[in-house]
Amino acid sequence: MEHEIMTVSQVAKYLQISEMTTYKLVQEGRLPGFKIGRHWRVRKSDLDEHIEKLKNGERL
């Protein structure tokens, strides 16, 4: 089963980058995310859309 809402750890694994880098990118708004309490979460559909924009050369 694929998770629609991903943790920072899951996003890091998906993008094959470190958790620290992922956390920093989400905090800076360079990756789409939202907070639930103290924890960051990312919708997979938002992440995939963001990746497509990057692939098409869009500046974000």
PyMOL Python script that loads the backbone (N, CA, C, O; Angstrom):
from pymol import cmd

cmd.read_pdbstr("""\
ATOM      1  N   MET A   1       0.836  -1.195   0.000  1.00  0.00           N
ATOM      2  CA  MET A   1       0.000   0.000   0.000  1.00  0.00           C
ATOM      3  C   MET A   1       0.873   1.249   0.000  1.00  0.00           C
ATOM      4  O   MET A   1       1.821   1.358   0.778  1.00  0.00           O
ATOM      5  N   GLU A   2       0.550   2.164  -0.860  1.00  0.00           N
ATOM      6  CA  GLU A   2       1.313   3.395  -0.973  1.00  0.00           C
ATOM      7  C   GLU A   2       0.711   4.453  -0.064  1.00  0.00           C
ATOM      8  O   GLU A   2      -0.507   4.627  -0.027  1.00  0.00           O
ATOM      9  N   HIS A   3       1.561   5.155   0.664  1.00  0.00           N
ATOM     10  CA  HIS A   3       1.093   6.177   1.593  1.00  0.00           C
ATOM     11  C   HIS A   3       0.816   7.476   0.839  1.00  0.00           C
ATOM     12  O   HIS A   3       1.659   7.946   0.074  1.00  0.00           O
ATOM     13  N   GLU A   4      -0.350   8.047   1.053  1.00  0.00           N
ATOM     14  CA  GLU A   4      -0.674   9.341   0.465  1.00  0.00           C
ATOM     15  C   GLU A   4      -0.010  10.471   1.244  1.00  0.00           C
ATOM     16  O   GLU A   4       0.451  11.452   0.661  1.00  0.00           O
ATOM     17  N   ILE A   5       0.034  10.323   2.565  1.00  0.00           N
ATOM     18  CA  ILE A   5       0.697  11.304   3.426  1.00  0.00           C
ATOM     19  C   ILE A   5       2.007  10.677   3.889  1.00  0.00           C
ATOM     20  O   ILE A   5       2.017   9.594   4.473  1.00  0.00           O
ATOM     21  N   MET A   6       3.114  11.374   3.621  1.00  0.00           N
ATOM     22  CA  MET A   6       4.438  10.827   3.902  1.00  0.00           C
ATOM     23  C   MET A   6       5.132  11.611   5.009  1.00  0.00           C
ATOM     24  O   MET A   6       4.926  12.816   5.157  1.00  0.00           O
ATOM     25  N   THR A   7       5.956  10.910   5.784  1.00  0.00           N
ATOM     26  CA  THR A   7       6.798  11.550   6.791  1.00  0.00           C
ATOM     27  C   THR A   7       8.064  12.070   6.103  1.00  0.00           C
ATOM     28  O   THR A   7       8.342  11.737   4.951  1.00  0.00           O
ATOM     29  N   VAL A   8       8.818  12.883   6.826  1.00  0.00           N
ATOM     30  CA  VAL A   8      10.095  13.378   6.294  1.00  0.00           C
ATOM     31  C   VAL A   8      11.010  12.196   5.964  1.00  0.00           C
ATOM     32  O   VAL A   8      11.709  12.214   4.951  1.00  0.00           O
ATOM     33  N   SER A   9      11.005  11.192   6.801  1.00  0.00           N
ATOM     34  CA  SER A   9      11.831  10.002   6.572  1.00  0.00           C
ATOM     35  C   SER A   9      11.427   9.291   5.279  1.00  0.00           C
ATOM     36  O   SER A   9      12.287   8.881   4.500  1.00  0.00           O
ATOM     37  N   GLN A  10      10.136   9.147   5.054  1.00  0.00           N
ATOM     38  CA  GLN A  10       9.653   8.490   3.840  1.00  0.00           C
ATOM     39  C   GLN A  10       9.985   9.317   2.600  1.00  0.00           C
ATOM     40  O   GLN A  10      10.353   8.764   1.564  1.00  0.00           O
ATOM     41  N   VAL A  11       9.855  10.640   2.705  1.00  0.00           N
ATOM     42  CA  VAL A  11      10.185  11.522   1.575  1.00  0.00           C
ATOM     43  C   VAL A  11      11.671  11.417   1.256  1.00  0.00           C
ATOM     44  O   VAL A  11      12.055  11.338   0.089  1.00  0.00           O
ATOM     45  N   ALA A  12      12.505  11.416   2.290  1.00  0.00           N
ATOM     46  CA  ALA A  12      13.954  11.306   2.098  1.00  0.00           C
ATOM     47  C   ALA A  12      14.304  10.013   1.368  1.00  0.00           C
ATOM     48  O   ALA A  12      15.120  10.009   0.446  1.00  0.00           O
ATOM     49  N   LYS A  13      13.684   8.930   1.785  1.00  0.00           N
ATOM     50  CA  LYS A  13      13.941   7.641   1.143  1.00  0.00           C
ATOM     51  C   LYS A  13      13.463   7.665  -0.312  1.00  0.00           C
ATOM     52  O   LYS A  13      14.157   7.175  -1.203  1.00  0.00           O
ATOM     53  N   TYR A  14      12.291   8.228  -0.547  1.00  0.00           N
ATOM     54  CA  TYR A  14      11.708   8.326  -1.891  1.00  0.00           C
ATOM     55  C   TYR A  14      12.604   9.141  -2.823  1.00  0.00           C
ATOM     56  O   TYR A  14      12.797   8.776  -3.983  1.00  0.00           O
ATOM     57  N   LEU A  15      13.151  10.247  -2.311  1.00  0.00           N
ATOM     58  CA  LEU A  15      14.003  11.123  -3.125  1.00  0.00           C
ATOM     59  C   LEU A  15      15.473  10.719  -3.091  1.00  0.00           C
ATOM     60  O   LEU A  15      16.290  11.278  -3.824  1.00  0.00           O
ATOM     61  N   GLN A  16      15.811   9.751  -2.243  1.00  0.00           N
ATOM     62  CA  GLN A  16      17.176   9.272  -2.066  1.00  0.00           C
ATOM     63  C   GLN A  16      18.128  10.393  -1.650  1.00  0.00           C
ATOM     64  O   GLN A  16      19.218  10.554  -2.199  1.00  0.00           O
ATOM     65  N   ILE A  17      17.669  11.165  -0.652  1.00  0.00           N
ATOM     66  CA  ILE A  17      18.493  12.205  -0.040  1.00  0.00           C
ATOM     67  C   ILE A  17      18.392  12.030   1.476  1.00  0.00           C
ATOM     68  O   ILE A  17      17.571  11.252   1.962  1.00  0.00           O
ATOM     69  N   SER A  18      19.213  12.742   2.206  1.00  0.00           N
ATOM     70  CA  SER A  18      19.224  12.585   3.659  1.00  0.00           C
ATOM     71  C   SER A  18      17.973  13.190   4.297  1.00  0.00           C
ATOM     72  O   SER A  18      17.316  14.058   3.722  1.00  0.00           O
ATOM     73  N   GLU A  19      17.667  12.710   5.489  1.00  0.00           N
ATOM     74  CA  GLU A  19      16.533  13.253   6.228  1.00  0.00           C
ATOM     75  C   GLU A  19      16.771  14.711   6.601  1.00  0.00           C
ATOM     76  O   GLU A  19      15.840  15.516   6.579  1.00  0.00           O
ATOM     77  N   MET A  20      18.001  15.055   6.939  1.00  0.00           N
ATOM     78  CA  MET A  20      18.318  16.447   7.298  1.00  0.00           C
ATOM     79  C   MET A  20      18.083  17.381   6.116  1.00  0.00           C
ATOM     80  O   MET A  20      17.520  18.464   6.284  1.00  0.00           O
ATOM     81  N   THR A  21      18.507  16.973   4.929  1.00  0.00           N
ATOM     82  CA  THR A  21      18.294  17.782   3.734  1.00  0.00           C
ATOM     83  C   THR A  21      16.800  17.917   3.454  1.00  0.00           C
ATOM     84  O   THR A  21      16.324  19.004   3.125  1.00  0.00           O
ATOM     85  N   THR A  22      16.067  16.826   3.584  1.00  0.00           N
ATOM     86  CA  THR A  22      14.621  16.842   3.355  1.00  0.00           C
ATOM     87  C   THR A  22      13.940  17.779   4.331  1.00  0.00           C
ATOM     88  O   THR A  22      13.109  18.598   3.937  1.00  0.00           O
ATOM     89  N   TYR A  23      14.286  17.663   5.599  1.00  0.00           N
ATOM     90  CA  TYR A  23      13.703  18.519   6.633  1.00  0.00           C
ATOM     91  C   TYR A  23      13.962  19.992   6.316  1.00  0.00           C
ATOM     92  O   TYR A  23      13.063  20.825   6.428  1.00  0.00           O
ATOM     93  N   LYS A  24      15.197  20.305   5.921  1.00  0.00           N
ATOM     94  CA  LYS A  24      15.569  21.680   5.587  1.00  0.00           C
ATOM     95  C   LYS A  24      14.763  22.192   4.384  1.00  0.00           C
ATOM     96  O   LYS A  24      14.275  23.321   4.407  1.00  0.00           O
ATOM     97  N   LEU A  25      14.621  21.376   3.343  1.00  0.00           N
ATOM     98  CA  LEU A  25      13.885  21.783   2.147  1.00  0.00           C
ATOM     99  C   LEU A  25      12.403  22.020   2.446  1.00  0.00           C
ATOM    100  O   LEU A  25      11.797  22.948   1.909  1.00  0.00           O
ATOM    101  N   VAL A  26      11.830  21.186   3.295  1.00  0.00           N
ATOM    102  CA  VAL A  26      10.419  21.362   3.664  1.00  0.00           C
ATOM    103  C   VAL A  26      10.255  22.623   4.504  1.00  0.00           C
ATOM    104  O   VAL A  26       9.329  23.402   4.281  1.00  0.00           O
ATOM    105  N   GLN A  27      11.150  22.827   5.469  1.00  0.00           N
ATOM    106  CA  GLN A  27      11.089  24.023   6.324  1.00  0.00           C
ATOM    107  C   GLN A  27      11.209  25.299   5.501  1.00  0.00           C
ATOM    108  O   GLN A  27      10.521  26.283   5.776  1.00  0.00           O
ATOM    109  N   GLU A  28      12.077  25.290   4.496  1.00  0.00           N
ATOM    110  CA  GLU A  28      12.310  26.466   3.654  1.00  0.00           C
ATOM    111  C   GLU A  28      11.216  26.664   2.610  1.00  0.00           C
ATOM    112  O   GLU A  28      11.183  27.689   1.928  1.00  0.00           O
ATOM    113  N   GLY A  29      10.324  25.689   2.484  1.00  0.00           N
ATOM    114  CA  GLY A  29       9.258  25.791   1.496  1.00  0.00           C
ATOM    115  C   GLY A  29       9.687  25.370   0.100  1.00  0.00           C
ATOM    116  O   GLY A  29       8.965  25.603  -0.869  1.00  0.00           O
ATOM    117  N   ARG A  30      10.856  24.753  -0.010  1.00  0.00           N
ATOM    118  CA  ARG A  30      11.348  24.313  -1.313  1.00  0.00           C
ATOM    119  C   ARG A  30      10.797  22.948  -1.702  1.00  0.00           C
ATOM    120  O   ARG A  30      10.910  22.530  -2.854  1.00  0.00           O
ATOM    121  N   LEU A  31      10.195  22.251  -0.727  1.00  0.00           N
ATOM    122  CA  LEU A  31       9.400  21.052  -0.969  1.00  0.00           C
ATOM    123  C   LEU A  31       8.048  21.301  -0.313  1.00  0.00           C
ATOM    124  O   LEU A  31       7.984  21.905   0.758  1.00  0.00           O
ATOM    125  N   PRO A  32       6.969  20.844  -0.943  1.00  0.00           N
ATOM    126  CA  PRO A  32       5.645  21.098  -0.365  1.00  0.00           C
ATOM    127  C   PRO A  32       5.440  20.264   0.899  1.00  0.00           C
ATOM    128  O   PRO A  32       5.708  19.062   0.905  1.00  0.00           O
ATOM    129  N   GLY A  33       4.973  20.895   1.950  1.00  0.00           N
ATOM    130  CA  GLY A  33       4.733  20.167   3.189  1.00  0.00           C
ATOM    131  C   GLY A  33       3.847  20.957   4.126  1.00  0.00           C
ATOM    132  O   GLY A  33       3.552  22.128   3.886  1.00  0.00           O
ATOM    133  N   PHE A  34       3.430  20.311   5.183  1.00  0.00           N
ATOM    134  CA  PHE A  34       2.610  20.955   6.198  1.00  0.00           C
ATOM    135  C   PHE A  34       2.915  20.309   7.540  1.00  0.00           C
ATOM    136  O   PHE A  34       3.416  19.186   7.610  1.00  0.00           O
ATOM    137  N   LYS A  35       2.604  21.036   8.597  1.00  0.00           N
ATOM    138  CA  LYS A  35       2.880  20.539   9.939  1.00  0.00           C
ATOM    139  C   LYS A  35       1.606  20.032  10.590  1.00  0.00           C
ATOM    140  O   LYS A  35       0.544  20.644  10.477  1.00  0.00           O
ATOM    141  N   ILE A  36       1.728  18.920  11.262  1.00  0.00           N
ATOM    142  CA  ILE A  36       0.693  18.417  12.154  1.00  0.00           C
ATOM    143  C   ILE A  36       1.359  18.404  13.528  1.00  0.00           C
ATOM    144  O   ILE A  36       2.198  17.549  13.813  1.00  0.00           O
ATOM    145  N   GLY A  37       0.983  19.343  14.359  1.00  0.00           N
ATOM    146  CA  GLY A  37       1.689  19.512  15.627  1.00  0.00           C
ATOM    147  C   GLY A  37       3.118  19.937  15.356  1.00  0.00           C
ATOM    148  O   GLY A  37       3.357  20.973  14.736  1.00  0.00           O
ATOM    149  N   ARG A  38       4.065  19.140  15.818  1.00  0.00           N
ATOM    150  CA  ARG A  38       5.481  19.447  15.580  1.00  0.00           C
ATOM    151  C   ARG A  38       6.050  18.672  14.405  1.00  0.00           C
ATOM    152  O   ARG A  38       7.232  18.815  14.093  1.00  0.00           O
ATOM    153  N   HIS A  39       5.242  17.860  13.750  1.00  0.00           N
ATOM    154  CA  HIS A  39       5.747  16.940  12.727  1.00  0.00           C
ATOM    155  C   HIS A  39       5.373  17.392  11.320  1.00  0.00           C
ATOM    156  O   HIS A  39       4.227  17.752  11.050  1.00  0.00           O
ATOM    157  N   TRP A  40       6.361  17.365  10.431  1.00  0.00           N
ATOM    158  CA  TRP A  40       6.133  17.693   9.031  1.00  0.00           C
ATOM    159  C   TRP A  40       5.581  16.489   8.293  1.00  0.00           C
ATOM    160  O   TRP A  40       5.972  15.350   8.549  1.00  0.00           O
ATOM    161  N   ARG A  41       4.660  16.759   7.368  1.00  0.00           N
ATOM    162  CA  ARG A  41       4.098  15.730   6.497  1.00  0.00           C
ATOM    163  C   ARG A  41       4.040  16.284   5.077  1.00  0.00           C
ATOM    164  O   ARG A  41       3.952  17.494   4.872  1.00  0.00           O
ATOM    165  N   VAL A  42       4.090  15.388   4.113  1.00  0.00           N
ATOM    166  CA  VAL A  42       4.059  15.757   2.693  1.00  0.00           C
ATOM    167  C   VAL A  42       3.063  14.844   1.984  1.00  0.00           C
ATOM    168  O   VAL A  42       3.115  13.623   2.131  1.00  0.00           O
ATOM    169  N   ARG A  43       2.157  15.446   1.215  1.00  0.00           N
ATOM    170  CA  ARG A  43       1.262  14.635   0.398  1.00  0.00           C
ATOM    171  C   ARG A  43       2.036  14.140  -0.816  1.00  0.00           C
ATOM    172  O   ARG A  43       2.693  14.926  -1.498  1.00  0.00           O
ATOM    173  N   LYS A  44       1.963  12.858  -1.085  1.00  0.00           N
ATOM    174  CA  LYS A  44       2.718  12.276  -2.201  1.00  0.00           C
ATOM    175  C   LYS A  44       2.328  12.924  -3.518  1.00  0.00           C
ATOM    176  O   LYS A  44       3.190  13.165  -4.363  1.00  0.00           O
ATOM    177  N   SER A  45       1.049  13.212  -3.710  1.00  0.00           N
ATOM    178  CA  SER A  45       0.604  13.837  -4.960  1.00  0.00           C
ATOM    179  C   SER A  45       1.223  15.227  -5.125  1.00  0.00           C
ATOM    180  O   SER A  45       1.583  15.608  -6.239  1.00  0.00           O
ATOM    181  N   ASP A  46       1.353  15.995  -4.029  1.00  0.00           N
ATOM    182  CA  ASP A  46       2.008  17.302  -4.089  1.00  0.00           C
ATOM    183  C   ASP A  46       3.486  17.155  -4.433  1.00  0.00           C
ATOM    184  O   ASP A  46       4.035  17.933  -5.214  1.00  0.00           O
ATOM    185  N   LEU A  47       4.118  16.154  -3.842  1.00  0.00           N
ATOM    186  CA  LEU A  47       5.540  15.910  -4.101  1.00  0.00           C
ATOM    187  C   LEU A  47       5.762  15.514  -5.562  1.00  0.00           C
ATOM    188  O   LEU A  47       6.677  16.022  -6.211  1.00  0.00           O
ATOM    189  N   ASP A  48       4.934  14.618  -6.076  1.00  0.00           N
ATOM    190  CA  ASP A  48       5.066  14.196  -7.476  1.00  0.00           C
ATOM    191  C   ASP A  48       4.837  15.362  -8.432  1.00  0.00           C
ATOM    192  O   ASP A  48       5.525  15.484  -9.445  1.00  0.00           O
ATOM    193  N   GLU A  49       3.872  16.215  -8.110  1.00  0.00           N
ATOM    194  CA  GLU A  49       3.609  17.404  -8.935  1.00  0.00           C
ATOM    195  C   GLU A  49       4.807  18.345  -8.905  1.00  0.00           C
ATOM    196  O   GLU A  49       5.188  18.909  -9.931  1.00  0.00           O
ATOM    197  N   HIS A  50       5.395  18.511  -7.733  1.00  0.00           N
ATOM    198  CA  HIS A  50       6.574  19.361  -7.569  1.00  0.00           C
ATOM    199  C   HIS A  50       7.743  18.822  -8.409  1.00  0.00           C
ATOM    200  O   HIS A  50       8.452  19.587  -9.063  1.00  0.00           O
ATOM    201  N   ILE A  51       7.929  17.519  -8.380  1.00  0.00           N
ATOM    202  CA  ILE A  51       9.002  16.885  -9.156  1.00  0.00           C
ATOM    203  C   ILE A  51       8.789  17.120 -10.652  1.00  0.00           C
ATOM    204  O   ILE A  51       9.741  17.427 -11.369  1.00  0.00           O
ATOM    205  N   GLU A  52       7.561  16.980 -11.125  1.00  0.00           N
ATOM    206  CA  GLU A  52       7.260  17.213 -12.542  1.00  0.00           C
ATOM    207  C   GLU A  52       7.583  18.653 -12.945  1.00  0.00           C
ATOM    208  O   GLU A  52       8.118  18.889 -14.028  1.00  0.00           O
ATOM    209  N   LYS A  53       7.262  19.605 -12.087  1.00  0.00           N
ATOM    210  CA  LYS A  53       7.574  21.009 -12.369  1.00  0.00           C
ATOM    211  C   LYS A  53       9.080  21.206 -12.474  1.00  0.00           C
ATOM    212  O   LYS A  53       9.554  21.919 -13.359  1.00  0.00           O
ATOM    213  N   LEU A  54       9.831  20.582 -11.580  1.00  0.00           N
ATOM    214  CA  LEU A  54      11.294  20.687 -11.633  1.00  0.00           C
ATOM    215  C   LEU A  54      11.834  20.073 -12.922  1.00  0.00           C
ATOM    216  O   LEU A  54      12.748  20.619 -13.540  1.00  0.00           O
ATOM    217  N   LYS A  55      11.264  18.930 -13.328  1.00  0.00           N
ATOM    218  CA  LYS A  55      11.697  18.268 -14.554  1.00  0.00           C
ATOM    219  C   LYS A  55      11.430  19.129 -15.774  1.00  0.00           C
ATOM    220  O   LYS A  55      12.171  19.062 -16.755  1.00  0.00           O
ATOM    221  N   ASN A  56      10.380  19.936 -15.726  1.00  0.00           N
ATOM    222  CA  ASN A  56      10.021  20.812 -16.847  1.00  0.00           C
ATOM    223  C   ASN A  56      10.754  22.144 -16.800  1.00  0.00           C
ATOM    224  O   ASN A  56      10.493  23.026 -17.618  1.00  0.00           O
ATOM    225  N   GLY A  57      11.664  22.296 -15.852  1.00  0.00           N
ATOM    226  CA  GLY A  57      12.485  23.488 -15.783  1.00  0.00           C
ATOM    227  C   GLY A  57      11.824  24.682 -15.138  1.00  0.00           C
ATOM    228  O   GLY A  57      12.341  25.794 -15.246  1.00  0.00           O
ATOM    229  N   GLU A  58      10.695  24.494 -14.467  1.00  0.00           N
ATOM    230  CA  GLU A  58      10.027  25.605 -13.822  1.00  0.00           C
ATOM    231  C   GLU A  58      10.805  26.017 -12.580  1.00  0.00           C
ATOM    232  O   GLU A  58      11.317  25.175 -11.842  1.00  0.00           O
ATOM    233  N   ARG A  59      10.885  27.331 -12.360  1.00  0.00           N
ATOM    234  CA  ARG A  59      11.534  27.828 -11.148  1.00  0.00           C
ATOM    235  C   ARG A  59      10.494  27.915 -10.067  1.00  0.00           C
ATOM    236  O   ARG A  59       9.409  28.458 -10.275  1.00  0.00           O
ATOM    237  N   LEU A  60      10.824  27.377  -8.903  1.00  0.00           N
ATOM    238  CA  LEU A  60       9.856  27.344  -7.813  1.00  0.00           C
ATOM    239  C   LEU A  60      10.306  28.180  -6.643  1.00  0.00           C
ATOM    240  O   LEU A  60       9.604  28.262  -5.636  1.00  0.00           O
TER     241      LEU A  60
END
""", "prot")
cmd.dss("prot")
cmd.show_as("cartoon", "prot")
cmd.util.cbc("prot")
cmd.orient("prot")
